Amino acid sequence: MTTALLTPAEPAAGAPVARRVLTGDRPTGPLHLGHYFGTLQNRVRLQHQGAELFVVVADYQVITDRDIADRLAEHSEGLVIDYLATGLDPDRATIFAHSAVPALNQLLLPFLSLVSVAELSRNPTVKDEIAHSRQAAVSGLMFTYPVHQAADILFCKADQVPVGQDQLPHLEVARTVARRFNERYGARGPVFPEPRALLSATPLLLGTDGTKMSKSRGNAIPLAADEDTTARLIRGARTDAERRITYDPATRPGVAGLLQLAALCQGRAPEQVAEELGDGGAAALKRTVTESVNEHLRPIRARRAELAADRGHIRQVLRAGAERANAVADATLGEVRTAMGSVGSD
Ligand code: TRP
């Protein structure tokens, strides 16, 4: 597995790094601060560095671990609103829903032939999702969606994929599919690049209960929350009775999570924030965190509210993204059919 760390550094002056980046999210609910500091900020940074961004609203992936995609349109549009509010430029980035790109989905067929059932069953992220699934029975899609995700990545020949740690097994599937396709059908040259994972430099963000911030754990602070809700969520965070505030993730995960949040918003080290709070206790810590988060998110939330008021514009962004993605996917599928020697439509 080839991975690289995304560093917060700005690019060298006048030297944009040209590369194609694909990433995306499942439209299952509002994005939260974990997404924002973990991936959304990095995407905007890559955009500023001159990367060509493809961002997939992974709507077919919603039905991997649940039977029905609840409020799919609302959640999909919500993702787009969050993307634009945090700084993605729809004129430069291609934002699309993968169900709107037929040729992308058609890549799944040849790709499935390149992986074994044993490989699909070994995927640790899939195993974990099965353990936490809301379904009575495990569907075939649960085992095969990483190959569909490979189609998300390979249809546009992305060479870099910003993801969290849990997505590394899926990146490995995409790399395997690309390599095997090229070996089997690439007599006239490779069709697909082997994509690399870009791991975020931000450490795992902790939620209000001191464990990983996650929608499903009910410990997340949504980007779209209002200031009072943010205050209430932070007030309810789990801390301890010790008055002296110290940054100690191993023994004081609740306090450390809050310090980390304030630090990220203030652009400082968590130890520094702790130092300043001294013997202030949990109440002062929570006040500082609430102020930092609300202040940092204020412009983003204002932009979010403007964007949310114009659904027509959001749908137009998705339509334009789908049009661009379809053109790219059609071209790639054409290459795949040629490489495989398919006939019938040419
Ligand atoms: N599996 C990712 C998640 O659950 C979403 C996703 C779908 C994705 N397709 C992708 C991420 C392609 C990176 C690249 O968050």
Boltz pocket constraint, residues with backbone or C-beta under 6 A from the ligand:
constraints:
  - pocket:
      binder: B
      contacts: [[A, 22], [A, 23], [A, 24], [A, 25], [A, 26], [A, 56], [A, 58], [A, 61], [A, 149], [A, 152], [A, 153], [A, 161], [A, 162], [A, 163], [A, 167]]
      max_distance: 6.0
